[in-house]
């Protein structure tokens, strides 16, 4: 039975190793696809996208009346030059970014908002630089299938307004938003049914009260009139009621673009505005597009308005200096050294050495899987972190096997107790000496510099794995093996008797 346990654990380790180095393949649309998560490579291994975001010098058309006041009526922009002249209006071109807006404080605020958006997108592996003399921002981020979408999102100003449709009076702004998020659920009936996506905007305390007043002011009302009709022949008087809906509407704008124009059926007291994105659908690709659109808008609204209008002027991919061939050579060298080192364990410690080697391979495989799913940004320094973990684990395994080798093998009765005692002694001595390393690793994790944090994260998961995995797997295998030998010896003694 105990031999079966050893074989079972060994087979599990082999399976984990195959998954770590080969992946898990399933059939999808008549092809085999690996469903294992890829490594999150840092920019020094995978290249990067370098984007220059420049303060826009674009101009906007402003229409003013004869008194020099800006005309806010949106219909004025569609008037011809002759019609403008008839009304006494003049047209002026003004920059979106006036001189009083282009300040160092606004440059810094813009950079801070872009950083916030990057972090909310889950992108920590990036470099952002601000030129305080002109406000230009250079952003370097990892290349992925979503990079273009990310660039569009982070560069959006995010100016939010609810205005009166007719007078263009600004009723609410970004300052009234508490948070924005994406909701979705089943909606519709028949052929129009499917999953609907909503942009949910929740207003803060002041915004909630404002929105309540707006929904009351811009509520659809019914005007009822009564018409009296008199017929001379019968001298009967009849009345007819007619109803006309009067709608005073608001327009919601994002970056001066009209998103929707509406009125309200009832007073909204919960301070939340839900906007439907697209139509209910059962098509997964269409649904993902709706979710992406809603998520981008929610992110922009949730992180606040960039006070300056920017435009992307440079957008280029920069290849890494480290080639795939160089990485492969490094991996092959490490594998060769590891194989030789494990053979040394087997030769020196025999059966326990073989168990230690099996456990060592399992730890490597499990570490590679954890790094993928822990979203560690794997840089060149992170690879050296993995190598450092392999060295530390080898030292630990060697110490454990050397200590077990000193156990009195003839004392079969107390063999399990002696193994447990030896294991505790090695754990205590080894990890006490490792405390300074653990402190350094934690410090590295807290640093924003990706190469250092990558090294720290790989070391962090590696040290945790060394402590937990060797106790659960390696130690258990050694103990089961010792108990198996103990049982075999007892059987031999019984046969001799």
C-alpha positions in Angstrom: 0.0 0.0 0.0 2.8 2.4 0.9 4.6 1.6 -2.4 1.3 2.5 -4.2 1.4 5.9 -2.4 4.9 6.6 -3.6 4.0 5.6 -7.2 0.9 7.8 -7.0 2.7 10.9 -5.8 5.4 10.3 -8.4 2.9 10.1 -11.2 1.2 13.3 -10.0 4.6 15.0 -10.1 5.2 13.7 -13.6 1.7 15.0 -14.6 2.5 18.5 -13.1 5.8 18.5 -15.0 4.2 17.7 -18.3 1.6 20.5 -17.7 4.3 23.0 -16.7 6.6 22.3 -19.7 4.0 21.2 -22.3 0.7 22.7 -21.3 -2.9 21.4 -21.4 -4.4 21.0 -24.9 -8.1 20.8 -25.6 -10.0 20.5 -28.9 -11.5 23.8 -30.0 -13.1 24.3 -33.4 -11.3 21.3 -35.0 -7.9 22.3 -33.6 -5.9 21.6 -30.5 -5.4 24.7 -28.3 -3.3 25.1 -25.2 -5.5 26.5 -22.4 -2.5 27.1 -20.0 -2.0 30.7 -19.2 1.1 32.3 -20.9 3.9 33.9 -18.9 3.5 37.7 -18.4 6.8 38.8 -19.9 8.3 42.1 -18.9 9.3 44.6 -21.6 13.0 43.6 -21.5 12.0 40.1 -22.8 8.9 40.8 -24.9 9.6 44.3 -26.4 7.4 47.3 -25.7 5.1 49.9 -27.2 6.5 53.5 -26.8 3.8 56.2 -27.1 4.3 59.9 -27.1 1.3 61.8 -25.8 1.6 65.5 -26.8 -0.4 68.4 -25.5 -2.9 69.1 -28.3 -2.7 72.3 -30.3 -6.1 71.6 -32.0 -8.6 74.4 -32.2 -12.3 74.6 -31.7 -14.9 76.8 -33.3 -16.6 79.2 -30.9 -19.7 81.2 -32.0 -20.4 84.5 -30.2 -23.3 86.9 -30.3 -23.1 90.7 -30.9 -22.3 91.3 -27.3 -19.3 88.9 -27.4 -21.0 86.2 -25.3 -20.6 82.5 -26.4 -23.7 81.1 -28.0 -24.4 77.7 -26.3 -27.3 76.7 -28.6 -26.0 73.6 -30.4 -28.0 74.4 -33.5 -25.8 77.5 -34.1 -22.9 75.4 -35.3 -24.9 74.2 -38.3 -25.7 77.7 -39.5 -24.1 79.0 -42.7 -21.9 82.1 -42.7 -24.8 84.1 -44.2 -27.2 83.0 -41.4 -24.6 83.7 -38.8 -24.2 87.2 -40.2 -27.9 87.8 -40.2 -28.1 86.9 -36.5 -25.2 89.1 -35.7 -23.0 86.1 -34.7 -19.3 85.8 -35.3 -17.2 82.7 -35.6 -13.8 82.4 -33.8 -11.2 79.7 -33.7 -9.8 79.1 -30.2 -7.4 76.4 -28.9 -8.8 73.6 -26.7 -5.9 74.1 -24.4 -5.7 77.8 -23.4 -2.6 79.2 -21.9 -4.1 79.3 -18.4 -4.8 75.5 -18.6 -1.2 74.6 -19.6 0.3 74.6 -16.2 2.7 72.3 -14.4 0.0 71.3 -11.9 -2.3 70.2 -14.7 0.5 68.3 -16.4 1.2 66.4 -13.2 -2.5 65.8 -12.6 -2.8 64.4 -16.2 0.1 62.1 -15.6 -1.4 60.9 -12.3 -4.8 60.1 -14.0 -3.0 58.1 -16.7 -1.2 56.2 -14.0 -4.4 55.5 -12.2 -6.0 54.2 -15.5 -3.0 52.0 -16.2 -3.2 50.5 -12.7 -7.0 49.9 -12.9 -6.3 48.1 -16.2 -4.0 45.8 -14.3 -0.9 47.0 -16.1 1.9 47.5 -13.5 4.7 46.8 -15.9 5.1 50.2 -17.6 7.2 53.4 -17.6 5.8 56.9 -17.7 7.8 60.1 -18.1 6.6 63.7 -18.0 8.3 66.7 -19.6 7.2 69.5 -17.2 8.4 72.1 -19.6 5.7 71.4 -22.2 3.5 68.7 -20.7 4.4 66.0 -23.1 4.2 62.4 -21.8 6.1 59.4 -22.9 4.6 56.0 -22.0 6.3 52.7 -22.5 4.0 49.7 -21.9 4.1 45.9 -22.7 2.9 44.8 -26.2 -0.3 42.8 -26.3 -3.4 42.3 -28.4 -5.1 45.1 -26.3 -2.4 47.7 -26.5 -4.1 49.9 -29.1 -7.3 49.8 -27.1 -5.5 50.7 -23.9 -3.7 53.6 -25.6 -7.1 55.0 -26.8 -8.6 54.6 -23.3 -5.8 56.2 -21.3 -5.5 59.2 -23.7 -9.2 60.1 -23.5 -9.9 63.3 -21.6 -13.0 61.8 -19.9 -14.9 65.1 -19.7 -18.4 64.2 -18.5 -21.4 66.6 -18.7 -25.2 66.5 -18.4 -26.6 69.6 -20.1 -29.9 71.1 -21.0 -30.6 70.1 -24.6 -31.9 73.5 -25.6 -29.9 76.0 -23.5 -26.7 73.8 -23.1 -26.6 74.8 -19.5 -24.2 72.5 -17.7 -26.2 70.6 -15.0 -23.7 67.9 -13.8 -19.9 67.3 -14.3 -17.2 64.8 -13.4 -17.2 66.3 -9.9 -20.6 64.7 -9.3 -19.5 61.1 -10.1 -18.7 58.7 -7.3 -18.0 55.6 -9.4 -18.8 54.0 -12.7 -18.9 50.3 -13.5 -20.3 47.7 -16.0 -23.3 45.6 -15.4 -24.9 43.0 -17.6 -27.7 40.5 -17.4 -30.4 38.7 -19.4 -32.9 41.0 -21.1 -35.6 41.1 -23.8 -38.0 38.6 -25.2 -38.2 36.4 -28.3 -35.6 37.1 -31.0 -34.6 40.4 -29.3 -33.6 38.6 -26.1 -30.0 38.0 -24.9 -27.4 39.5 -22.6 -27.6 43.2 -22.2 -24.7 45.4 -21.1 -25.1 48.6 -19.0 -22.9 51.4 -18.0 -23.8 52.1 -14.4 -22.9 55.6 -13.2 -23.3 56.2 -9.4 -23.2 59.8 -8.2 -21.8 61.1 -5.0 -23.8 62.8 -2.2 -24.1 66.2 -4.0 -24.5 64.5 -7.4 -27.3 62.3 -6.1 -29.3 65.3 -5.0 -28.6 67.1 -8.3 -29.7 64.1 -10.3 -32.9 63.8 -8.3 -33.8 67.4 -9.1 -32.9 67.0 -12.8 -35.0 63.8 -13.1 -37.9 65.8 -11.5 -37.4 68.9 -13.7 -36.9 66.9 -16.9 -39.7 64.5 -16.2 -42.1 63.7 -19.1 -45.5 65.4 -18.4 -48.9 65.0 -20.0 -50.9 68.1 -21.0 -54.6 67.4 -21.2 -57.0 69.7 -23.1 -60.8 69.5 -23.4 -62.6 70.4 -26.6 -66.4 71.2 -26.5 -68.5 70.5 -29.5 -72.2 71.6 -29.8 -74.6 70.1 -32.4 -77.5 72.5 -33.2 -79.9 69.7 -34.3 -79.8 67.8 -31.1 -78.6 70.5 -28.9 -76.2 68.1 -27.3 -72.8 69.1 -26.1 -69.9 66.6 -26.2 -66.4 66.9 -24.9 -63.2 65.3 -26.2 -60.0 64.9 -24.2 -56.6 65.0 -26.0 -53.2 64.5 -24.4 -49.8 65.9 -25.6 -46.6 64.9 -24.0 -44.3 67.7 -23.2 -40.6 66.7 -23.0 -37.9 68.9 -21.6 -34.8 66.9 -22.3 -31.2 66.6 -21.1 -28.1 65.6 -23.2 -25.3 63.5 -21.7 -21.9 64.3 -23.2 -18.5 62.7 -23.0 -15.6 64.7 -24.4 -18.1 67.1 -26.0 -19.7 64.2 -28.0 -23.4 63.6 -27.5 -24.0 60.2 -26.0 -27.7 60.3 -25.4 -30.6 62.7 -25.2 -33.5 61.8 -22.9 -36.1 62.8 -20.4 -37.3 60.8 -17.4 -40.4 58.8 -16.8 -40.1 59.2 -13.0 -38.0 60.8 -10.3 -34.8 58.9 -9.7 -33.8 59.0 -6.0 -31.1 56.4 -5.8 -28.5 58.6 -7.6 -27.7 56.0 -10.3 -27.8 56.4 -14.1 -27.8 53.2 -16.2 -27.1 53.5 -19.9 -27.7 50.5 -22.2 -24.7 49.7 -24.4 -25.9 48.3 -27.8 -28.7 45.8 -27.9 -29.3 42.5 -26.1 -27.3 39.8 -27.9 -26.5 36.1 -27.8 -23.4 36.5 -30.0 -20.3 36.2 -27.8 -18.0 38.4 -30.0 -20.6 41.2 -30.1 -21.2 40.9 -26.3 -17.4 41.2 -25.7 -17.3 44.3 -27.9 -20.1 45.9 -25.8 -18.4 45.0 -22.6 -15.1 46.4 -23.8 -16.8 49.7 -24.9 -18.6 50.0 -21.5 -15.5 49.1 -19.5 -13.4 51.7 -21.3 -16.0 54.4 -20.6 -16.4 53.3 -17.0 -12.7 53.4 -16.5 -12.4 56.9 -17.9 -15.3 58.2 -15.8 -14.1 56.5 -12.7 -10.6 57.9 -12.8 -11.6 61.5 -13.5 -11.2 64.1 -16.2 -7.7 64.8 -17.6 -7.6 68.6 -17.4 -5.7 69.0 -20.7 -6.5 67.6 -24.2 -3.8 65.3 -25.4 -3.1 63.6 -28.8 -0.9 60.6 -29.6 1.9 61.7 -32.0 4.3 58.7 -31.9 3.2 55.1 -31.5 5.9 52.5 -32.2 6.9 49.0 -31.2 10.5 48.6 -29.8 12.1 45.2 -30.0 13.9 43.7 -27.1 17.7 43.5 -27.1 17.5 39.9 -25.7 16.8 37.4 -28.4 14.9 34.1 -28.1 18.1 32.2 -28.9 19.9 33.8 -26.0 17.1 32.9 -23.6 17.1 29.3 -25.0 20.8 29.0 -24.4 20.4 30.2 -20.8 17.5 27.7 -20.2 19.6 24.8 -21.7 22.6 25.6 -19.6 20.4 25.7 -16.4 18.7 22.4 -17.3 22.1 20.8 -17.9 23.5 22.0 -14.6 20.3 20.9 -12.8 20.4 17.4 -14.3 24.1 16.9 -13.3 23.3 18.2 -9.8 20.4 15.8 -9.4 22.5 12.9 -10.5 25.0 13.8 -7.8 22.1 13.6 -5.2 21.1 10.2 -6.5 24.7 8.9 -6.5 25.4 10.2 -3.0 22.2 9.4 -1.2 20.8 6.4 -3.2 17.1 5.9 -2.7 16.6 9.1 -0.7 18.6 11.0 -3.4 16.2 9.7 -6.1 13.2 10.8 -4.0 14.9 14.2 -3.5 15.4 14.5 -7.2 11.8 13.6 -8.0 10.6 16.1 -5.5 13.0 18.8 -6.9 11.6 18.4 -10.4 8.1 18.7 -9.0 8.9 21.9 -7.2 10.4 23.5 -10.4 7.3 22.6 -12.4 4.9 23.9 -9.7 6.9 27.1 -9.4 6.6 27.7 -13.2 2.8 27.2 -13.0 2.4 29.5 -10.0 4.4 32.3 -11.7 2.0 32.2 -14.7 -1.2 32.4 -12.6 0.2 34.9 -10.1 0.7 37.3 -13.0 4.3 37.8 -12.2 5.9 40.1 -14.8 8.8 37.9 -15.8 11.9 39.9 -16.6 15.5 38.8 -17.1 16.0 39.5 -13.4 12.9 37.3 -12.7 14.6 34.4 -14.6 17.6 34.9 -12.4 15.2 34.8 -9.4 14.0 31.4 -10.6 17.6 30.2 -10.8 18.2 31.5 -7.3 15.2 29.5 -6.1 16.6 26.4 -7.7 19.9 26.9 -6.0 18.3 27.6 -2.6 16.1 24.5 -3.0 19.0 22.4 -4.0 21.0 23.5 -0.9 17.9 22.7 1.3 17.4 19.3 -0.3 21.1 18.4 0.1 21.1 19.5 3.8 17.9 17.5 4.4 19.3 14.3 2.7 22.7 14.7 4.4 21.0 15.0 7.8 18.8 11.9 7.1 21.9 10.0 6.0 23.3 10.3 9.5 20.2 8.6 11.1 20.9 5.2 12.6 19.5 2.8 10.0 19.7 -0.1 12.3 17.2 1.5 14.8 14.2 0.4 12.7 11.8 0.9 15.6 12.4 4.6 15.9 13.2 5.4 12.3 10.0 7.5 11.7 10.7 9.5 14.9 14.3 10.1 13.9 13.3 11.2 10.4 10.8 13.7 11.8 13.3 15.1 14.2 15.9 15.5 11.5 13.4 17.2 9.3 12.5 19.7 12.1 16.2 20.5 12.8 17.0 21.2 9.1 13.9 23.3 8.7 14.7 25.4 11.8 18.3 25.9 11.0 17.8 26.6 7.3 15.0 29.1 7.4 16.4 31.0 10.4 19.5 31.6 8.2 17.2 32.6 5.3 15.4 35.4 7.3 17.7 38.2 5.9 17.0 36.9 2.3 13.3 36.9 3.0 13.4 40.5 4.3 15.3 41.6 1.1 12.8 39.8 -1.1 9.8 41.5 0.6 11.6 44.9 0.1 12.1 44.1 -3.6 8.4 43.2 -4.0 7.3 46.6 -2.7 9.5 48.5 -5.2 7.9 49.9 -8.4 10.9 49.1 -10.6 9.8 46.0 -12.6 13.2 44.2 -12.9 13.6 44.3 -9.1 10.0 43.5 -8.3 10.1 40.6 -10.8 13.1 39.1 -9.0 11.4 39.7 -5.7 8.1 38.0 -6.8 9.8 34.9 -8.2 11.9 34.6 -5.1 8.9 35.1 -2.8 6.8 32.3 -4.4 9.9 30.1 -4.6 10.7 30.4 -0.9 7.0 29.7 0.1 7.1 26.7 -2.2 10.4 25.4 -0.7 8.9 25.5 2.8 5.5 24.1 2.0 6.2 21.7 -0.9 9.2 20.0 0.7 7.3 19.3 3.9 4.2 18.0 2.1 5.8 16.1 -0.7 9.6 15.4 -0.3 9.4 14.7 3.4 6.3 12.6 3.0 8.0 10.5 0.2 11.1 9.9 2.3 9.0 8.9 5.3 6.8 6.6 3.3 9.9 5.0 1.8 11.4 4.5 5.2 8.2 2.9 6.5 8.1 0.6 3.5 11.6 -0.6 4.2 10.8 -1.0 7.8 7.8 -3.2 6.9 9.9 -5.2 4.5 12.5 -5.9 7.1 9.9 -7.1 9.6 8.5 -9.5 7.0 12.0 -10.9 6.3 12.6 -11.4 10.0 9.3 -13.2 10.4 10.1 -15.4 7.4 13.5 -16.4 8.9 11.8 -17.4 12.2 
